């Protein structure tokens, strides 16, 4: 076994690899950019070396510098994690030439599977089922259009060297083909340095099912069953589970054997994932092979009890696979939810900022060998801590929340409970969206396909509700408790009424009006105090009145509203109350009567950046007439394109940024006059 390895990655996967190494007694070396100097993975590893600037191209993609650091620190091998250099055949080859073990497949296997078009030609020879499509080298736009017309719409345009949902567009009709092709090529070139694309028939209600394979240098190859990754947004996975709901033993065996055949066809070694697209009738087709460990590998670990990183390390040392196909078993059901810094209500735009407050459900930080479940069946793989910053330079993942249950129903219940205890303040997250997704009828009943989110927009993106009386009551309890703690007792007269601001009043009981603000709306709450008990009152809000009492137990607040009892947590920042209740995060601003001077502010005709990024295309100029929905400008953030469209008819009066310029979140991009003003 190795004595020391360098982990050429960051975030949760670097911590994940380091955890196994620590258990096995292997020392680890972290690498970090300027943006990651204080990152969790740097502190988690035994050593750390600086490799460059915050942009990935200046740090985590500097293959020569990473190899140099590995040699300088005495590392014997490099684990690439996933993303960055993990599927870079030149890097794998350079490691071998430098006398370092690349903990991954041979460069030849990466090359064979690196091009989606070449891989499909290879799979065709190996008799692995393929989706109808064009995978050729000729990239003439007219030829690609003819191929798409021949296949029949809808078609999927996909970057040949792609992955992670980048460089993919669904084209519903020939009229939109050229524009979609240009966008895919731009995104592919930016993300992978290669603008070649392939064209495939787009299946209308497909499931995305992938098979985990493992091979050693001794000729052994097994599959560790399947994962269902159908629930996606923008072709990126949101929820993963294992085993796949509704999978029969016959189909599992057929898909597993096809995946092993694909791995053997390229002389594969190490961990790999063969991805299939499956019809509702059970037929399946090869999509691609990811020649690395996958983000969703923990669900496989949870149902098999195996540590796949340990398998990687042992195979890289020349050892045989720990188990044969006959020895592998499925135990229970596992789900993984990706906790992202993003805003689902704004098209899943990434969010940046500091994790000012973060509380997570009780979990075993990492599985022990052979113990997949932990004491509560909850596992968290995280690369950030409270106080860390989610920057615009990398993927906005906060953590992976993984749960295990004896069956799918138990796993669903456990995931719902765990999400309800995941509290983040400082930036937008998808936690509440994941809660709605887990509870939706479609997911609960396993009515799965890659369009599940789009098909259930009304359920998953309901109109925003005003704050409920329970959330209001929790905020009021937190405010009253704080006021109680801030009162100073006069030691000379401990019974003075001035130090015990109870509900008693000379001419009657105390009545107090509180004002909060939520989502731009002013909310009025009236408290009528009970003169006999300072913790009891009548709370009146939104035409509802109920007896009100509260108690605190550590971070938990219990509120009684008449016959109803509820509890939750409140995190306060100044006059802002973050209320976590029933899986919801409600933000309430207390309007201090001594300080508040409410004022309204309008945006007028401004268009602002929804996230930090770079301007990559400007389609208008001052004086351009636009109609509602007209594309005005394209921004790129985290290698994904986002189009800024006209919110109404009007005339562009000013363009404030040009192609190639970086913009901050909230920066004004353009100004325009609405149609009426333009004609005045």
N, C-alpha and C positions, 0 to 999 in steps of 0.2 A: 504494500500500500504506500501511497505517497506520504512524504513528511510535510510538504508545504505546497500549496497551490495558489495561483493568482486568479481572482475572480474578475473577469473583464466586463463588468456590468455594474449596475447601481440598483437602488431601490429594494423592493421586496424580494426579487429573485436573488440578489446578492446576499441578503440576510438569510434567505431560504437555503442557499448552498452552504453558507458558512455554518448554519445550525447543524447540518449533517456532518460537516467536517469536524466541528467541535466535538460531537458525540463520538466520532471515530478517532479522535486524537490527531487530526491533521491541522496544521497551522494554515492560516489564510492571510492573503494580502489583498486589501481593497484598493481600487483605483478611484480617483475622484477629480471632478472638474472644479473650477472656481465656484460654481453655483452650489456644489455639494460638499464644500469643505467641512460643514458641521452636520452632514447627513447621518442618518441612523446606521447605514451600512458601514460607514467609515469607523464609527465607534464599535460596531459589532465584531469586526474582524480583528485579528491579532496585530496586523500592520496595515499601513495605508501609504500610498504614494500619489502625489499630484501629477495629473497628466495633461492639463491644459485649460483652455477657456470654457465658458459655459455652454456654447453651442456644441452639439454632438460631434460635428465634423472637426472641431478643434480639440476634442478630448476622447470620448468613448469610441470614436471611429478611427483614431490614430493607431493603426495596427502596428506599425514599426516601433512606435514609442512604447506601446503596451508590451510588446515582446522584449524590448530593451529593459523595461522595468522588471519584468519577470526574471530575466537573467540576473539583473543587478541585485534583486532581493533573494536569490537562491531558490525560487520556485521551480518545481519539477514539471508542473503542468499548468494549463490555463483552462478554466471553465468559462465558456462564453455566455452562460445564461440564455436568455432569448432576446431577440431584437439585436440591434447594433451589429456586431461582427459574428453572430452565432451561425449564420448560414453563408458566410463569406469564404468561398473555396480558396481564395488567395491567402487569406489569413490562416486557414487550417494548414495549407501547404507551407507557409512561412514558419509556423510553429514547429513543424517537423524538421525543416531545414535548420532551425536554430537549436535543435536538440530538446525541444519541449513537447510534451504530450498534449495534444488538443483533445479535450474531453468532449468528443462529439464524433460524428461519422468521418470516414475518409473524404479527402477533398474530391475524389472522383464521384462519390455518391452525392455530395452537395452539388457538384456540377450537373450530374444527371437529372436531379430533381429541381435544380435552381431555375430552370426555364420551364414554365408551365407547358409551353407548346412542345418542347422536346420531351418532357416527362410523359405527356399524353401519347406521343408517338411510341415511346418505350413501353408504356402500359398496354397499348394496343397489341404489341408483339407478345406481351406476357399474358394476353387474354383476360385482362382486367377490364370490366365494363366501363365504357366512356360515354359522356353526354355528347350528342351530336354537336359539331362545331368546327371552326377553322383554327388550326394551330400552326399554320405555316410561317415561313420566314419572310415571305413577300409582304411588306407592310404598306403597299400602295393604298391610299385612301379609297380610290375608286374600286379596287379589288375587294377591300374589306367591306365596302358597302354592298357589293354584289353578293359576297358570301352571306352577309346578314340577310339580304333579301331572299336568298335561296333557302336559308335555314328557317326563316319565318319568325316574325316578331311575336312576343317580345324576345330580345336577345340581351345577353350580358356581355359588356365590354370589360375586359379584365387585363391589368398589367401583367405581362408574361413573367416578370421578375418580382411580382407583388406579394403582398401578405398584409395581415392586420386590417383588411377592409379598405386599404388605400388603393387608389387607381382602379376603381370599379364603378360602372354606371349601368343601370338598366335602361334600355332604349325600347320604348313601346311602339314606335312607328318610324318609318324611314325618314320622315321629315326632320326628326331630331337627331339623326345619326351623326352628321358631320360635327355639330356643336358638341355632342357628347364625346366623340372621338378626340377632338382637340383638348377637351378638359381632362380626359383620362391620360392622354399623352403628357400633358403638362404635369399632372400630379405624379405620374409614374417616373418622369425624369427627375422631379424634385425629390422624390422619396427613395428611388432605387438607382438613379443614374442610368436608366434604360427605359426608352419610351415604347418598346415593342408591346403589342397587345394581342390578345386572342379573342375570338368571338365564339360564344356558345349559346345554345338554346336556353332560354330562361324558363325554368319550371315554375309554374304559378303557385303551387302550395307545397314546396319541398321541405323536407327536414334535413338538417345538417348533422350527420352522425360521423364521428371519427373513431378510429381504432388506434389504441396505443400499442406500438410494437417495440420489441427489444431484440437486439442481436449481439452476439459476441464474436470474438475473432476465431472461435473454434468451430464455427458453422452452425451454431444453435440459433434459432429464431422463434420467438413466441409472441402471442398477442395477449395483452392484459385487458381484454374486453373493450367495451365501447363507452363513449360519452356522447350525450345528446347536447348539441350546442345550437339548437334551432333558434332560440330567442336572441335576436340581434337587432341592433340599430346601426344604420349606415354600414351594414355588412360587418360590424364588429360585435363580438359576443357580449352578452349582458349577464345571462344566467347559463350555467352548465350543470349537467347532472349525470350521474352514473348509478346503475345501468340505465340505458335508454328505455323509457316507458313503452310497453307493448312489444318489446323485442322477444321474438321466439328463439328457442335454442338453435333451431335449424338456420334461421337467418343470421344469428350471432356467429355461428360456425362458418357460414358462407362468407360473411364480411371479414371475419378474422383471417380466414385462409386466403382471401383475396389480398388483404393487407400484407400478410407474410410473403405472398408471391411477389407483391410490389417491392418489398424490401429486399428480397433475395435477388430480384432482377437487377439491382444496382450494387450488389455486394455490400449491403448496409451493415454498419456496426454501431451499437449504442442505442440511445432512445430516439424514437421517431414517431410521427403521427401521420397516418394515412387518412385523409379526409374524403368522405363520400357525401354526395347529395342523394337523398332517398325520396322516392315518391310515396304517397300515402298507401299505395297498393303493395309496398314492400320491395319493389325493384330499386336498385341502387347503382350509382355511377361514380367512378373515380373523379375527384376534383384536383387534388394536389397532395404532395407529401411534404410535411414540414420536418426538416432534418435537424431537429433540436428538441429540447424539452418544451412543452407547451405551458402557457399561462394557467390552463385549467387542469394541470396534472394532479393537483391535490385530491380531486374527487376520485380518481383512480386509486390513489394511495389509501383513501379512506375505506373503499370497498374491498381492497385486496390485502390491506395491512402491510403493504410493502413501501419502502422508502426508495423512490425512483432515482434520487440523486446518489444514494449509496450504490444502486445498481450501476449507474453511470461510472462512478469511480472505480468499481471493481472490474467492469468491462474494460475501462481504459488502462487498467493495470495488467490486462491479459487474462483475467480470471474468467471462468465459465459463468453463465447466467445462474443466479442463486436457485431458481426453480425451473422445472420443466412445465410444459403446457398442461400436463395431467395434474400437476400439483397446485395449479392456480385455481382459486375459488372466489366467488362473489359473496360478500357478506353485507347485507343491508343495502341502504340507499344513501347517496351523498349529493348535496347541492352546493354550488359555489356561486356567490354573488360578488360582482366586482364593484367595490365602493369607489366611485369616481368623483373628482372635483369638477362638476359640470352642472349645467342647468337644463334639465329635461324639458321644462316649459318653454325654453328658448332654443328648441332644436338641438338639445344636448351640447350646446356650446361649452367649451372648456372654461373653467373658472380658476383664477389664480388668487393667491393671497396666503395669509398665515393661518395656521390651525391654532387659533387662539384658545380654543377649549375643545377637548376631545375625550369622550368617555365611551368605552367599548364594553360589550357583554363579557361576562366571565368566560375565559377560554384557556385551554392549554396552548401555550405559545407555539409549540411544535411537537409533532408526533414523535414518540420514541419508536425504535425499531420493533415491529410486530404489534404496536399498540396504536391503532389507527384512530381510535375514537376519543381518547382523552376522557377526563372525568365527567364532562357534560355533553360530549358529542359536538363541541364547538371548537373550531380552530381559526385563528386569525394569522394570515401571512401579511405583514405590513413592512413598509420601508420608510415610514414617517412616524414622528411622535408629536405630541402636543408641543406647540411652539415652532415646529418646522414650517417651511414655506413651500407651497406648490408653485413652481416657477413656470414660465411659458416655454421653457427650453425642452421639456421632456413630457412623456405621457402623464396625464393628470390622475393616475391611479393613486388612491389613498391606501387601499388594502384589499385583500381578498378575504371574504367571510365564507367559511366552509363549515357545513354541518353534516352530521351523520345521524341516521335513524334506522330502526329495525326494518322499516318499510318507507315508502314514499310519503305517506300521510304523516308519519312521525317526523320525517325530515322537513316537510313543509311547515309543520307546526313549530319545530325548533328554529327554522330560519326566520319565521315571522317574529318569534319572541326575541331572537338575537338582533334583528334589524331594529326592533322597538327600543333596544338598549344601546343603539349606536348613535351617539350625539356629537355633532360637530358644529362649531361656531367659528366664523371667520371667512367662510366662502360657501358658495352653493355646492350641494351634493345631490346625488341621485338616490339617497336613502329612502325618502318618502315615496318616490316613484317605484323603487324596488318592492316596497311594502304593498303598494297597489297591484303590482305585477304578480307577486306571489299569491295574493288573495283573489286575483281575477278568475272567473269561471274557466276561461280558456286554459290558463296554466294549471289551475287546480285539477281539471279533468284531463290534463295531458293532451289537449287538442292543439298540438304543436306544429308549427311550420315557421319558416324564416320571416313571414309577414305577420306574425302574431301581434306585434306592437302596432303596426299600421292598421290591422283589422279591428283593433280594440281601442282606437283613439278616444272614443267617448268615455270609456271606463277608466283608461289609464291617465287621461288628461282632463279630468272633470273641471268645471268652472270653479274658480277659487272661492271658497266659502269665507264668510266673515268669521272672526274668532268666536268659538263656541263659549258657552257659559262656563264650562269646566276649565278651559284654558285661561279665561279671564279670572276665575276664582283662584287658580294656582298663582297667577301673577300678583293678585291682590294679597294673597297669603304671604308671598315672598316679600312684598313691599312692607306689609305690616310687621313681619318678623324682623326685617332690617331696622325699621324705625324703633322697634322695641329694644333691640340690641344697642342702638345708638343713644338711647336715653341714659343719662348719668344719674346715679342715685346719690342724693345728698346725704352723706354719712352722718351729718349733724342732725338731720331730721328725715329719717328713712321713710316716714309716713307722709311726707309732704305731697300734696296733690300735684305739685308742679313737676315732680319726678315720676309720677305714676299717671300717665295720660290715659286713664281708663275711659269707659263709656259714660260715666256719671256726669250729668250736667245739672246746674242749679235749677233750671226751668224745664227740664225734660231730658230725654236720652239724646245721645250724640247722633247727628246725621252728617254724613260726609260724602261729598261728591268727588270722584276721581275721574280723570280723563286719560285715556290711552289713545295711541295712534297705531293703526295696523293697515298696511298696504294703502296708505294715503287717506284712510278714513278715520275720523275722530269718533271715539267710542266713549260713551258716558256710563259710569258705574256709580250707583248710590249704595252706601252702607248705612244702615240704621242699627246702631249699637244696642247691645243688651247691657243694661246698667249693672247686672249681677255678675257677668262674666265677660271680661275684656276680649276673650277669644271667640265670643259668639255674637253674631250680628245677623241681620237680614240683608241679603245681597240682591239688588235690583239691576237687571241688565237686559236690554232689548226686549222689554215687555215681559220679562220673566222675573219672578221673585221667589227666593228660597231661603230658608234658614241656613246660615253659613257658619261653619266652624272649621278649624284646621289644626293639624299637629305636624311636627317635624320629627323625622327619624333619619339621622345622618343626612344624606343628600336627597332623601325622598320626602315629598310633601303629601300628606293625606288630607283631602278636603271632603267635608260632608256638606251636601246641598240637600237639606231635607232628608228624604229617604234614599237619596243617591249618594254613593261613596265612590270617589275616584282618587287616583294618585298619579304623581308625575314628578318631574325634576325641572328646576328653574335655574338657569345660569344668568347672572346679571352682569352687565357691563355698563356702568354709569346709570343712565336712565333707560336703558334698553333691557328688556326682559326676554330671554330666549326660553320659551316654554316647550318642554318635551312631554307629550301626553298622547297615549293611544297611538303611537307610531308617527305622530305629526310633530313638526317643528313650527311653532307659531312665534313670530317676532312682534313684540308689543313695546312701543315706546311710551313711557310714562311722561305725561306733560306736567312737569313741575309748575304749579301755579305761581311760584315766586320767580321762575326763570323763563317760562315759555312765553314767547311772543310769536304766535303762529303766523306763517307767511306762505303764500303760494308762489310757485315758480313754474313757469312753462318752458317747454323746449322750443316753441316756435317752429321755424322751418329747418331745424338742424337735423343732421343724421350723424349718429355717433357710433363708434366702434363697439360691438358687443363683447369683444375680448381683445387682448393684446395680440398683435400679429404683424404681418408684412403685407403691404399692398402689392398685388401681382398683376392686376389688370384694371384699367380705368376705361369705361365704355362711353363716357359722356364728357362734354366740355361746357364751360360757361355759355349759357344761351340755349343749350339743348332742351327741347321740349320732351317731357316724359309723361307716361301714363302710369297709373297704379300697377306695381309689379314689374316695371321695367328694370332690368339689371343695370346698376349704375357703376358698381365697383366690386372687385373680387379681392378678398383677403385670404391669406394663408396663415393658419395657426396649427402647430404640431403636425405639419405635413398634410393637413386637410384643408380643402377650399371651402370658403363661405361667401356667398353672394349677397351684397347689400342691394336691396331693391327699393324702388320709389314707393313710399307709403301712400301716395295719392297722386293725382294728376297735377302737373305743374311745370315749372321751368327751372333748370339748374342755374343758380346765380353765381356759385363759386365752388371750385374744386380745390381742396386744401392740401391734398397729399398726392404724390406721384408714384409711379411704379417703382418698387424697390425700397420704398421708405417704410420704416418701422413706426407703428402707432400703438399708443397705450389704450387700455380699456377705457371707454368713455370719451375718447378724443373725438372732436367734431371732424368728420371726414368731408362732408359737402354741405352746402346750403342751397335751398331752393325756395321759390315762391310758389304757393298753391295757385291753381289755375285762375281763380277769381282775382287774386292780387296781381297775377301776371298780366291780366288783361286790363287792369285799371289804369 
